[in-house]
Amino acid sequence: MSYTTKRPKPYPDKDILDYEWERTPSKVKDLIEKQKLQLQQKDAEIASLKVQNDWFREQLELDSPQKYRRQPPTVSVPEVILWTLIGLLLTIGATLVPVHTISPPWTWANKGINTQSLGVTCQIGAVLLTGCVGGKFAGAVSQILYLILGLIWLPLFNAGGGFDYTTQSTFGYILGFFAGAAVCGLIAYQKRASLHRLAISCLAGLITIHTAGITYLAIIHYFGIGEKDLSLSQAIVNYSVNPLFGQFVLVCAVTLIAYGLRKLSFT
């Protein structure tokens, strides 16, 4: 006749005394043992889930330096087409809209609300807005279409149209619209919209336009094509220096408008 002895169950806690453990009912000991087994099973399940989670993160590249949520925003093809048309219409229409400021609020009581022209139109603002919201492709293509339409005898430019307009001193600035809108859109869509980035993109686009305009002025003056009664320095002052204040005001306005539109489109 053989006797089988049960193995003593291990203490659930090292701080439990022998006397306490011996006085513990066997049912309680069994319950503690079951709880320990369940905890071990849960730990095994958690470890398995962690392995699966690590695999999914690796497949989705969530831990890579270039995460999806950090990718620069993009403009869909329908949006590019839409903003190309909008940019073209805005550039044409803004030629006829002068920029005005209103008098300071503290003078309204005595002098009323008065406006003052800044000597520029909203055209450059339209060019920059198209780049900021529509992106580099919409900005560039809209200005190419504007240039082509103006050169085929449609009076779209500030002083008319036609191929003879290439001899005008301001034609270089129109050529700069293409590059300015592209540069503006390129910088504006490198990251999510922010006032800081949109302001920089507008300033970069404005500098690009003036660089193209001054370069063209230098070329036509070198060949004796431009306005005969203006020297190169006078032409630069007239077309690049004098309008700067009004164009800086446009940059501020375009930055705010573009920021609102970009937030509405979640870009």
C-alpha positions as CSV (number, residue, x, y, z in Angstrom):
1,M,0.0,0.0,0.0
2,S,1.5,3.3,-1.2
3,Y,0.7,6.7,0.1
4,T,0.7,9.8,-2.1
5,T,1.5,13.1,-0.5
6,K,0.4,16.4,-1.9
7,R,3.2,18.9,-2.8
8,P,2.9,21.9,-0.5
9,K,1.8,24.8,-2.4
10,P,4.3,27.7,-2.6
11,Y,3.7,30.7,-0.5
12,P,2.0,33.5,-2.5
13,D,4.1,36.0,-0.7
14,K,7.6,35.7,0.9
15,D,6.5,37.8,3.9
16,I,3.9,35.1,5.0
17,L,5.0,33.2,8.0
18,D,5.0,29.4,8.2
19,Y,2.5,29.5,10.9
20,E,0.1,31.8,8.9
21,W,0.4,29.6,5.9
22,E,-0.3,26.4,7.8
23,R,-3.4,27.9,9.4
24,T,-4.7,29.1,5.9
25,P,-7.6,26.9,4.7
26,S,-6.9,24.7,1.7
27,K,-9.8,26.3,-0.3
28,V,-8.1,29.7,0.1
29,K,-4.8,28.1,-1.0
30,D,-6.5,26.6,-4.1
31,L,-8.1,29.9,-4.9
32,I,-4.7,31.7,-4.6
33,E,-3.2,29.1,-6.9
34,K,-5.9,29.6,-9.5
35,Q,-5.4,33.3,-9.4
36,K,-1.7,32.9,-9.9
37,L,-2.3,30.7,-12.9
38,Q,-4.7,33.2,-14.4
39,L,-2.2,36.0,-13.9
40,Q,0.5,34.0,-15.7
41,Q,-1.9,33.4,-18.6
42,K,-2.7,37.1,-18.8
43,D,1.0,37.9,-18.7
44,A,1.5,35.5,-21.6
45,E,-1.3,37.1,-23.6
46,I,0.1,40.6,-22.9
47,A,3.5,39.4,-24.1
48,S,1.9,38.0,-27.3
49,L,0.0,41.2,-27.9
50,K,3.2,43.2,-27.5
51,V,4.9,41.1,-30.1
52,Q,2.0,41.6,-32.5
53,N,2.0,45.3,-31.8
54,D,5.7,45.7,-32.5
55,W,5.2,43.8,-35.8
56,F,2.4,46.1,-36.8
57,R,4.4,49.2,-35.9
58,E,7.3,48.0,-37.9
59,Q,5.0,47.3,-41.0
60,L,3.3,50.7,-40.7
61,E,6.7,52.5,-40.1
62,L,5.2,54.3,-37.1
63,D,8.6,54.5,-35.4
64,S,10.5,55.7,-38.5
65,P,11.7,59.3,-38.6
66,Q,9.3,60.1,-41.4
67,K,5.9,59.3,-39.9
68,Y,2.8,59.6,-41.9
69,R,1.4,62.3,-39.7
70,R,4.5,64.4,-40.3
71,Q,4.4,64.2,-44.0
72,P,3.9,67.5,-45.8
73,P,0.4,68.2,-46.9
74,T,-0.5,67.7,-50.6
75,V,-3.0,69.1,-53.0
76,S,-5.2,66.7,-54.9
77,V,-5.6,67.0,-58.7
78,P,-9.2,68.4,-58.6
79,E,-8.0,71.0,-56.1
80,V,-5.1,72.0,-58.4
81,I,-7.5,72.4,-61.3
82,L,-9.9,74.4,-59.2
83,W,-7.3,76.7,-57.9
84,T,-5.7,77.1,-61.3
85,L,-9.0,78.6,-62.5
86,I,-9.6,80.6,-59.4
87,G,-6.0,82.0,-59.5
88,L,-6.4,83.0,-63.2
89,L,-9.7,84.8,-62.5
90,L,-8.3,86.4,-59.3
91,T,-5.2,87.6,-61.1
92,I,-7.3,89.1,-64.0
93,G,-9.9,90.7,-61.7
94,A,-7.4,92.0,-59.1
95,T,-5.7,94.2,-61.7
96,L,-8.7,96.6,-61.4
97,V,-8.9,96.5,-57.5
98,P,-6.7,99.1,-55.8
99,V,-5.5,98.6,-52.2
100,H,-6.8,101.0,-49.6
101,T,-6.3,101.4,-45.9
102,I,-8.7,103.1,-43.5
103,S,-7.9,105.9,-41.1
104,P,-7.0,105.1,-37.5
105,P,-9.9,104.4,-35.2
106,W,-9.1,107.3,-32.9
107,T,-9.7,109.8,-35.7
108,W,-13.2,108.4,-36.6
109,A,-15.0,110.6,-34.1
110,N,-13.6,113.9,-35.5
111,K,-12.9,113.1,-39.2
112,G,-15.1,110.0,-39.8
113,I,-13.9,106.8,-41.5
114,N,-11.7,107.7,-44.5
115,T,-9.7,105.5,-46.9
116,Q,-6.4,106.1,-48.5
117,S,-5.0,104.4,-51.6
118,L,-1.6,102.7,-51.2
119,G,-0.8,103.1,-54.9
120,V,-0.9,99.3,-55.8
121,T,-3.5,96.9,-56.9
122,C,-4.4,93.5,-55.4
123,Q,-2.9,91.6,-58.3
124,I,0.3,90.4,-56.5
125,G,-1.9,89.5,-53.6
126,A,-4.0,87.2,-55.9
127,V,-0.8,85.6,-57.2
128,L,0.5,84.9,-53.7
129,L,-2.9,83.7,-52.5
130,T,-3.1,81.1,-55.3
131,G,0.3,79.7,-54.4
132,C,-0.4,79.6,-50.6
133,V,-3.7,77.8,-51.0
134,G,-3.5,76.0,-54.3
135,G,0.1,75.0,-54.2
136,K,3.0,75.4,-56.5
137,F,1.4,73.8,-59.5
138,A,-1.8,75.7,-59.4
139,G,0.1,78.9,-58.8
140,A,2.5,78.4,-61.6
141,V,-0.1,77.2,-64.2
142,S,-2.6,79.9,-63.5
143,Q,0.1,82.6,-64.1
144,I,1.3,80.8,-67.3
145,L,-2.3,80.9,-68.6
146,Y,-2.6,84.6,-67.6
147,L,0.6,85.3,-69.5
148,I,-0.5,83.4,-72.6
149,L,-3.9,85.1,-72.7
150,G,-2.4,88.5,-72.3
151,L,0.1,88.0,-75.1
152,I,-2.5,87.0,-77.6
153,W,-4.0,90.5,-77.8
154,L,-6.4,90.2,-74.8
155,P,-6.0,93.4,-72.7
156,L,-5.5,91.6,-69.5
157,F,-2.3,93.4,-68.3
158,N,-2.2,96.7,-66.5
159,A,-1.5,98.7,-69.6
160,G,-3.2,96.5,-72.3
161,G,-2.0,93.3,-73.9
162,G,-0.4,91.8,-77.0
163,F,3.1,90.6,-77.8
164,D,4.3,94.2,-78.0
165,Y,3.8,94.4,-74.2
166,T,7.1,92.5,-73.9
167,T,8.9,95.9,-74.4
168,Q,7.1,97.4,-71.4
169,S,9.1,98.0,-68.3
170,T,6.6,96.1,-66.1
171,F,6.6,92.9,-68.3
172,G,9.4,91.4,-66.2
173,Y,7.2,91.6,-63.1
174,I,4.5,89.7,-65.0
175,L,7.1,87.0,-65.9
176,G,7.9,86.9,-62.2
177,F,4.3,86.0,-61.3
178,F,5.0,82.5,-62.6
179,A,8.1,81.9,-60.5
180,G,6.8,83.9,-57.5
181,A,3.6,81.8,-57.3
182,A,5.6,78.6,-57.6
183,V,8.1,79.5,-54.9
184,C,5.3,80.7,-52.6
185,G,3.4,77.4,-53.1
186,L,6.5,75.3,-52.6
187,I,7.3,76.9,-49.3
188,A,3.7,77.1,-48.1
189,Y,3.2,73.3,-48.5
190,Q,6.4,72.0,-47.0
191,K,4.6,71.8,-43.6
192,R,1.1,72.2,-42.2
193,A,-0.3,75.7,-42.4
194,S,1.0,78.3,-39.9
195,L,1.0,82.0,-40.0
196,H,4.8,82.0,-39.7
197,R,5.3,79.7,-42.7
198,L,2.7,81.4,-44.9
199,A,4.2,84.8,-44.2
200,I,7.6,83.5,-45.2
201,S,6.2,81.9,-48.4
202,C,4.5,85.2,-49.4
203,L,7.7,87.2,-48.7
204,A,9.7,84.7,-50.7
205,G,7.2,84.9,-53.6
206,L,7.3,88.7,-53.5
207,I,11.1,88.8,-53.5
208,T,11.1,86.4,-56.5
209,I,8.7,88.6,-58.4
210,H,10.8,91.7,-57.8
211,T,14.0,89.9,-58.7
212,A,12.5,88.9,-62.0
213,G,11.2,92.4,-62.6
214,I,14.5,94.1,-61.8
215,T,16.5,91.6,-63.9
216,Y,14.1,92.3,-66.9
217,L,14.5,96.0,-66.4
218,A,18.3,95.7,-66.5
219,I,18.1,93.7,-69.7
220,I,15.8,96.0,-71.7
221,H,17.7,99.0,-70.5
222,Y,20.9,97.4,-71.6
223,F,19.5,96.9,-75.1
224,G,17.8,100.3,-75.1
225,I,14.2,98.8,-75.3
226,G,12.6,100.2,-72.2
227,E,11.3,103.7,-71.4
228,K,13.7,106.2,-72.8
229,D,13.0,108.9,-70.2
230,L,13.7,106.7,-67.2
231,S,17.2,105.5,-66.1
232,L,17.5,102.0,-64.7
233,S,17.7,103.3,-61.1
234,Q,14.6,105.5,-61.6
235,A,12.7,102.5,-63.0
236,I,13.7,100.3,-60.1
237,V,12.5,103.0,-57.7
238,N,9.2,103.4,-59.5
239,Y,8.4,99.7,-59.9
240,S,10.1,98.0,-57.0
241,V,10.8,100.5,-54.2
242,N,7.7,102.7,-54.2
243,P,5.1,99.9,-54.2
244,L,6.8,97.9,-51.4
245,F,4.8,99.3,-48.5
246,G,1.4,98.6,-50.2
247,Q,2.7,95.1,-51.2
248,F,3.8,94.4,-47.6
249,V,0.2,95.2,-46.5
250,L,-1.0,92.7,-49.1
251,V,1.4,90.1,-47.8
252,C,-0.1,90.5,-44.3
253,A,-3.7,90.2,-45.7
254,V,-2.9,87.2,-47.9
255,T,-1.2,85.4,-44.9
256,L,-4.4,85.7,-42.8
257,I,-6.8,84.8,-45.6
258,A,-4.6,81.8,-46.7
259,Y,-4.3,80.6,-43.1
260,G,-8.1,80.5,-42.7
261,L,-8.6,78.7,-46.1
262,R,-5.9,76.2,-45.3
263,K,-7.4,75.4,-41.9
264,L,-10.8,74.9,-43.6
265,S,-9.2,72.4,-46.0
266,F,-7.2,70.7,-43.1
267,T,-3.8,71.3,-44.8
